[in-house]
Amino acid sequence: NAGVTQTPKFQVLKTGQSMTLQCAQDMNHEYMSWYRQDPGMGLRLIHYSVGAGITDQGEVPNGYNVSRSTTEDFPLRLLSAAPSQTSVYFCASKENTEAFFGQGTRLTVV
Amino acid sequence: AQSVTQPDIHITVSEGASLELRCNYSYGATPYLFWYVQSPGQGLQLLLKYFSGDTLVQGIKGFEAEFKRSQSSFNLRKPSVHWSDAAEYFCAVASTGGGNKLTFGTGTQLKVEL
């Protein structure tokens, strides 16, 4: 069982660069979401999707874009990376209310 | 808006001692409540969840939590802590509509002394 797979696990970007964090799930869940985790702040919701073709903003959406063309994939795009986006990013998929998390992507923006 | 408060940032207990991690939530209706555990460098693993019914819920690894509506609390307990329980613990609340968004507390870091 692969569950939720995130790539890459680690990434270093320069300020202003763009990149896409990949997230794929094989559980046929309709609901997927992206969180960022920062020390002392828990996990904060960036964007979420309730199904293919439907996305919405979470608590901290600025600087991030998402799309959901298939049920399986939910990529997160950083358009112009900033040091404030240095964080650990988690993707999750959810069935009913139980969420399954990926292993995270540790992103550093220098 | 829903919110979760975990008042203890760090807790240290001795191996074999009992543990209680506090969680208070704010939500207008009956919430869905969760406890997750995160080991260093890992993702989050669900320990237990409360939707309705019996207010004392049992989870994995010997953990339990009690939902107290009158106190808006969902504290996590374990009778005897093992060194392998050292990790960060997150309480979360999900709305019962609007996409069931999960809102997390800021976490409690548990250290276990041998």
Interface residues (C-beta under 8 A of the other chain):
Chain A: V4 Y31 S33 Y35 G40 M41 G42 L43 R44 L45 Y48 V50 D56 G58 F90 A92 K94 N96 T97 E98 A99 F101 G102 Q103 G104
Chain B: V4 Q6 I9 Y32 F34 G41 Q42 G43 L44 Q45 L46 K49 F51 F90 A94 G99 N100 K101 L102 T103 F104 G105 T106 G107
